[in-house]
């Protein structure tokens, strides 16, 4: 019988399921780091560092879960520290990743500024109180104010972060559709469908976590969350690779399209050429090596 510290040890199926999920999540986080370091030509830029930070945060969070469920670390604060710190890093970094790639398809500075303000606000007003309440749960003897407060705050922050990422994904879809008006019909249809599908999947993943949480399956939600987050990082690389590949192949449609893909100043530094027939310069740090020069 497999013994799991925080799970009923008679529930063998759940214990093995948790073990598999933790193992896959750890593997995915490490693999994503390797892929990021391999495919990026230059190590720099908001997108690169936020993606790397998200991978690190995910690894810390998943490792923390393993110490919690298997009682690897006897001290409660020792179990909570990597989990909470990793979770905070991941949530902020993941949102910044989504925001930084918005620059590839959206030029409206007011919208971009509003999105980063939203990310900073949720980080301050949700992550900090949630972390405090989570650490408060480790105080012995248990205090009801921390237990009840964390239960409420966990639902709130999970809901708000789901809405936040849904908003950013919706803006990305909107921006993509806008710039692809100037593309050829075939490439436009294929890319829109692919990007829409990936972004819809990302949203559905967040909704899945939310549904499991509100159904009361907290143990399942915690582990499924780390697995889904690891898959989201891999899908994020798929989105970027597909978009950069499109920009490099179909940049010469019209001057309007060239102007549309030029939008990043600090995060991705995408620039446009003076002529519609000249090449669009895609930032080296976001051009995967497998994309033809």
WOVENBEL-V12853 format. One record per pair of residues at least 4 apart in sequence whose C-alpha atoms are under 8 Angstrom apart, sorted by the first residue. I is the first residue (numbers start at 0). J is the second residue. D is the distance in whole Angstrom. If there is no record, write none. Layout:
I | J | D
I | J | D
This chain:
0 | 8 | 7
0 | 9 | 7
0 | 11 | 7
1 | 8 | 7
1 | 11 | 6
1 | 14 | 7
1 | 15 | 8
2 | 8 | 5
2 | 14 | 8
2 | 69 | 8
3 | 7 | 7
3 | 8 | 6
3 | 14 | 6
3 | 68 | 6
3 | 69 | 5
3 | 70 | 8
4 | 8 | 8
4 | 67 | 7
4 | 68 | 5
4 | 69 | 5
4 | 70 | 5
5 | 67 | 7
5 | 68 | 5
5 | 69 | 7
5 | 70 | 8
6 | 10 | 8
6 | 14 | 7
6 | 68 | 7
6 | 218 | 8
8 | 14 | 7
10 | 14 | 6
11 | 15 | 6
12 | 16 | 6
13 | 17 | 6
14 | 18 | 6
15 | 19 | 6
16 | 20 | 6
17 | 21 | 6
17 | 219 | 8
17 | 222 | 6
18 | 22 | 6
19 | 23 | 6
20 | 24 | 6
20 | 222 | 6
20 | 223 | 7
20 | 225 | 8
20 | 226 | 6
21 | 25 | 6
21 | 61 | 6
21 | 62 | 8
21 | 64 | 8
21 | 65 | 7
21 | 222 | 7
21 | 225 | 8
21 | 226 | 7
22 | 26 | 6
23 | 27 | 6
23 | 226 | 7
24 | 28 | 6
24 | 58 | 8
24 | 61 | 7
24 | 225 | 6
24 | 226 | 5
24 | 229 | 6
25 | 29 | 6
25 | 57 | 8
25 | 58 | 6
25 | 61 | 7
25 | 62 | 7
26 | 30 | 6
27 | 31 | 6
27 | 229 | 6
27 | 230 | 7
27 | 233 | 8
28 | 32 | 6
28 | 54 | 5
28 | 55 | 7
28 | 57 | 6
28 | 58 | 6
28 | 229 | 6
29 | 33 | 6
29 | 54 | 7
29 | 58 | 7
30 | 34 | 6
31 | 35 | 6
31 | 54 | 7
31 | 232 | 7
31 | 233 | 7
32 | 36 | 6
32 | 51 | 6
32 | 54 | 6
33 | 37 | 6
34 | 38 | 6
35 | 39 | 6
35 | 47 | 8
35 | 51 | 7
36 | 42 | 8
37 | 288 | 8
38 | 286 | 8
38 | 287 | 5
38 | 288 | 5
38 | 289 | 7
39 | 47 | 8
39 | 283 | 8
39 | 284 | 5
39 | 285 | 6
39 | 286 | 6
39 | 287 | 5
39 | 288 | 7
40 | 283 | 6
40 | 284 | 5
40 | 285 | 7
40 | 286 | 7
40 | 287 | 7
40 | 288 | 7
41 | 283 | 6
41 | 284 | 4
41 | 285 | 8
42 | 47 | 7
42 | 48 | 8
42 | 284 | 6
43 | 47 | 6
43 | 48 | 7
43 | 284 | 6
44 | 48 | 6
44 | 265 | 8
44 | 266 | 6
44 | 267 | 6
44 | 284 | 7
45 | 49 | 6
45 | 95 | 8
45 | 96 | 8
45 | 99 | 7
45 | 265 | 8
45 | 266 | 5
45 | 267 | 7
46 | 50 | 6
46 | 95 | 8
46 | 96 | 5
46 | 99 | 6
46 | 100 | 7
46 | 266 | 7
46 | 267 | 7
46 | 285 | 8
47 | 51 | 6
47 | 284 | 7
47 | 285 | 8
48 | 52 | 6
49 | 53 | 6
49 | 92 | 5
49 | 93 | 7
49 | 95 | 6
49 | 96 | 6
50 | 54 | 6
50 | 92 | 7
50 | 93 | 7
50 | 96 | 6
50 | 232 | 8
51 | 55 | 6
52 | 56 | 6
52 | 88 | 7
52 | 89 | 7
52 | 92 | 6
53 | 57 | 6
53 | 88 | 6
53 | 89 | 4
53 | 90 | 7
53 | 91 | 8
53 | 92 | 5
53 | 93 | 6
53 | 232 | 8
54 | 58 | 6
54 | 89 | 7
54 | 229 | 8
54 | 232 | 8
55 | 59 | 6
55 | 85 | 7
55 | 88 | 8
55 | 89 | 8
56 | 60 | 6
56 | 84 | 7
56 | 85 | 4
56 | 86 | 6
56 | 87 | 7
56 | 88 | 5
56 | 89 | 5
57 | 61 | 6
57 | 85 | 6
57 | 86 | 7
57 | 89 | 6
57 | 225 | 7
57 | 228 | 7
57 | 229 | 7
58 | 62 | 6
58 | 85 | 7
59 | 63 | 6
59 | 81 | 5
59 | 82 | 6
59 | 84 | 8
59 | 85 | 5
59 | 86 | 8
60 | 64 | 6
60 | 81 | 6
60 | 82 | 4
60 | 83 | 7
60 | 84 | 7
60 | 85 | 4
60 | 86 | 5
60 | 225 | 8
61 | 65 | 6
61 | 82 | 7
61 | 225 | 6
62 | 66 | 7
62 | 81 | 7
62 | 82 | 7
63 | 67 | 6
63 | 78 | 6
63 | 79 | 7
63 | 80 | 7
63 | 81 | 5
63 | 82 | 4
63 | 83 | 8
64 | 68 | 6
64 | 78 | 8
64 | 82 | 6
64 | 222 | 8
65 | 69 | 6
65 | 70 | 8
65 | 71 | 7
66 | 70 | 5
66 | 71 | 5
66 | 72 | 6
66 | 78 | 6
67 | 71 | 7
67 | 72 | 7
67 | 75 | 8
67 | 78 | 5
67 | 79 | 8
72 | 77 | 6
72 | 78 | 6
73 | 77 | 8
73 | 78 | 8
74 | 78 | 6
75 | 79 | 6
75 | 137 | 6
76 | 80 | 6
76 | 134 | 7
76 | 137 | 6
77 | 81 | 7
78 | 82 | 7
79 | 83 | 6
79 | 133 | 8
79 | 134 | 7
79 | 137 | 8
80 | 84 | 6
81 | 85 | 6
82 | 86 | 6
83 | 87 | 6
83 | 130 | 6
83 | 133 | 8
84 | 88 | 6
85 | 89 | 6
86 | 90 | 6
87 | 91 | 6
87 | 122 | 8
87 | 126 | 6
88 | 92 | 6
89 | 93 | 6
90 | 94 | 6
91 | 95 | 6
91 | 118 | 7
91 | 122 | 7
92 | 96 | 6
93 | 97 | 6
94 | 98 | 6
94 | 118 | 7
94 | 164 | 7
95 | 99 | 6
95 | 115 | 8
95 | 118 | 8
96 | 100 | 6
97 | 101 | 6
97 | 164 | 8
97 | 167 | 7
97 | 168 | 7
98 | 102 | 7
98 | 111 | 7
98 | 114 | 7
98 | 115 | 7
98 | 167 | 7
99 | 266 | 6
99 | 267 | 7
100 | 104 | 8
100 | 239 | 8
100 | 267 | 8
101 | 105 | 6
101 | 111 | 8
101 | 167 | 8
101 | 170 | 8
101 | 171 | 6
101 | 174 | 8
102 | 106 | 6
102 | 111 | 8
102 | 262 | 5
102 | 263 | 5
102 | 266 | 8
102 | 267 | 7
103 | 260 | 6
103 | 261 | 7
103 | 262 | 6
103 | 263 | 7
103 | 267 | 8
103 | 269 | 7
104 | 171 | 7
104 | 174 | 5
104 | 175 | 5
104 | 178 | 7
104 | 259 | 7
104 | 260 | 6
104 | 262 | 7
105 | 111 | 8
105 | 171 | 7
105 | 174 | 5
105 | 175 | 8
105 | 259 | 8
105 | 260 | 8
105 | 262 | 7
106 | 111 | 8
106 | 259 | 7
106 | 261 | 8
106 | 262 | 5
106 | 263 | 8
107 | 111 | 6
108 | 112 | 6
109 | 113 | 6
110 | 114 | 6
111 | 115 | 6
112 | 116 | 6
113 | 117 | 6
114 | 118 | 6
114 | 167 | 7
115 | 119 | 6
116 | 120 | 6
117 | 121 | 6
117 | 163 | 8
118 | 122 | 6
118 | 163 | 8
119 | 123 | 6
120 | 124 | 6
121 | 125 | 5
121 | 126 | 7
121 | 159 | 8
121 | 160 | 8
122 | 126 | 5
122 | 127 | 7
123 | 127 | 6
124 | 128 | 7
125 | 129 | 6
125 | 152 | 8
125 | 156 | 6
126 | 130 | 6
126 | 156 | 8
127 | 131 | 6
128 | 132 | 6
128 | 152 | 8
129 | 133 | 6
129 | 149 | 7
129 | 152 | 6
129 | 153 | 7
129 | 156 | 8
130 | 134 | 6
131 | 135 | 6
132 | 136 | 6
132 | 145 | 5
132 | 146 | 8
132 | 148 | 7
132 | 149 | 5
133 | 137 | 7
133 | 145 | 7
133 | 149 | 6
134 | 138 | 7
135 | 142 | 8
135 | 145 | 6
135 | 146 | 8
136 | 141 | 7
136 | 142 | 7
136 | 145 | 6
136 | 146 | 6
136 | 149 | 8
137 | 141 | 7
138 | 142 | 7
141 | 145 | 8
141 | 146 | 8
142 | 146 | 6
143 | 147 | 6
144 | 148 | 6
145 | 149 | 6
146 | 150 | 6
147 | 151 | 6
148 | 152 | 6
149 | 153 | 6
150 | 154 | 7
151 | 155 | 6
152 | 156 | 6
153 | 157 | 6
154 | 158 | 6
154 | 212 | 7
154 | 213 | 8
155 | 159 | 6
156 | 160 | 6
157 | 161 | 6
157 | 209 | 7
158 | 162 | 6
158 | 209 | 7
159 | 163 | 6
160 | 164 | 6
161 | 165 | 6
161 | 202 | 8
161 | 205 | 6
161 | 206 | 7
161 | 209 | 8
162 | 166 | 6
163 | 167 | 6
164 | 168 | 6
164 | 202 | 7
165 | 169 | 6
165 | 202 | 6
166 | 170 | 6
167 | 171 | 6
168 | 172 | 6
168 | 198 | 6
168 | 202 | 8
169 | 173 | 6
169 | 198 | 8
170 | 174 | 6
171 | 175 | 6
172 | 176 | 6
172 | 194 | 7
172 | 195 | 6
172 | 198 | 8
173 | 177 | 6
174 | 178 | 6
175 | 179 | 6
175 | 191 | 7
176 | 180 | 7
176 | 191 | 7
178 | 182 | 8
178 | 256 | 6
178 | 259 | 6
178 | 260 | 7
179 | 187 | 6
179 | 191 | 8
179 | 256 | 8
180 | 187 | 7
181 | 252 | 6
181 | 253 | 7
181 | 255 | 7
181 | 256 | 6
182 | 186 | 7
182 | 187 | 6
182 | 249 | 7
182 | 252 | 6
182 | 256 | 7
183 | 187 | 6
183 | 252 | 8
184 | 188 | 6
185 | 189 | 6
186 | 190 | 6
187 | 191 | 6
188 | 192 | 6
189 | 193 | 6
190 | 194 | 6
190 | 241 | 8
190 | 242 | 8
190 | 245 | 8
191 | 195 | 6
192 | 196 | 6
193 | 197 | 6
194 | 198 | 6
194 | 238 | 7
195 | 199 | 6
196 | 200 | 6
197 | 201 | 6
197 | 234 | 7
197 | 238 | 7
198 | 202 | 6
199 | 203 | 6
200 | 204 | 6
201 | 205 | 7
201 | 231 | 6
201 | 234 | 8
202 | 206 | 6
203 | 207 | 6
204 | 208 | 7
204 | 227 | 6
205 | 209 | 6
206 | 210 | 6
207 | 211 | 6
208 | 212 | 6
208 | 220 | 6
208 | 223 | 7
208 | 224 | 6
209 | 213 | 6
210 | 214 | 6
211 | 215 | 7
211 | 216 | 6
211 | 217 | 7
211 | 219 | 7
211 | 220 | 6
212 | 216 | 6
212 | 217 | 6
212 | 220 | 6
216 | 220 | 6
217 | 221 | 6
218 | 222 | 7
219 | 223 | 6
220 | 224 | 6
221 | 225 | 7
222 | 226 | 7
223 | 227 | 6
224 | 228 | 6
225 | 229 | 6
226 | 230 | 6
227 | 231 | 6
228 | 232 | 6
229 | 233 | 7
230 | 234 | 6
231 | 235 | 6
232 | 236 | 7
233 | 237 | 7
234 | 238 | 6
235 | 239 | 6
236 | 240 | 6
237 | 241 | 6
238 | 242 | 6
239 | 243 | 6
239 | 285 | 8
240 | 244 | 6
240 | 286 | 7
240 | 287 | 7
240 | 290 | 8
241 | 245 | 6
242 | 246 | 6
243 | 247 | 6
243 | 281 | 7
243 | 285 | 8
243 | 286 | 6
244 | 248 | 6
244 | 290 | 6
245 | 249 | 6
245 | 250 | 8
246 | 250 | 5
246 | 260 | 8
246 | 279 | 8
246 | 281 | 8
247 | 279 | 7
247 | 281 | 7
250 | 256 | 7
250 | 257 | 6
250 | 278 | 7
250 | 279 | 6
251 | 256 | 8
251 | 257 | 7
251 | 275 | 6
251 | 276 | 5
251 | 277 | 7
251 | 278 | 7
251 | 279 | 8
252 | 256 | 7
252 | 257 | 8
252 | 275 | 7
252 | 276 | 8
253 | 257 | 6
253 | 275 | 6
253 | 276 | 8
254 | 258 | 6
254 | 274 | 7
254 | 275 | 4
254 | 276 | 8
255 | 259 | 6
255 | 275 | 8
256 | 260 | 6
257 | 261 | 7
257 | 271 | 6
257 | 272 | 7
257 | 275 | 6
257 | 279 | 7
258 | 262 | 8
258 | 271 | 6
260 | 269 | 7
260 | 270 | 8
260 | 271 | 7
261 | 269 | 5
261 | 270 | 5
261 | 271 | 5
262 | 268 | 8
262 | 269 | 6
262 | 270 | 7
263 | 267 | 5
263 | 268 | 5
263 | 269 | 5
263 | 270 | 7
264 | 268 | 5
264 | 269 | 7
267 | 282 | 6
267 | 284 | 8
267 | 285 | 8
268 | 281 | 8
268 | 282 | 6
269 | 280 | 7
269 | 281 | 5
269 | 282 | 6
270 | 279 | 7
270 | 280 | 6
270 | 281 | 7
270 | 282 | 8
271 | 278 | 8
271 | 279 | 5
271 | 280 | 6
272 | 277 | 6
272 | 278 | 6
272 | 279 | 6
272 | 280 | 7
273 | 277 | 7
281 | 285 | 8
281 | 286 | 7
282 | 286 | 7
286 | 290 | 7
